[in-house]
Amino acid sequence: MKSDCLFCKLSHDPDTVIWENDSFAAIKDIHPKARLHLLVMPKEHIDNLDAISPEAAGRLVAAIQEVAKDQQVSGRYKVRFSVGRQAGQEIDHLHAHLLAD
């Protein structure tokens, strides 16, 4: 956990986390773009998608699938990643946007 990272803090906050396992957490986006808009992120600090190992990336995808199932949107959701400021990444902590209407 990186002490000055907002998402590191939020991924460990029981009042904010709506889903978690040992490695990943999901929180609500504070500026939702859909009826359901969650951020799924690793609990450990990883800057962006370019910095994750292939093995951890597979676990992240599995976590996204579990969150979608938990939120009852399996089969009807979108996932979006932004990598770097030029692509729109605002927080330097890997996170996937899970969106569903």
Buried (B, 14 or more C-beta within 10 A) or exposed (E): EBEEBEBBBBBEEEEEBEBBEEBBBBBEBEEEEBEBBBBBBBBBBBBBBEEBEEEBBEBBEEBBBBBBEEBEBEEEBEBEBBBEEEEEBEBBBBBBBBBBE
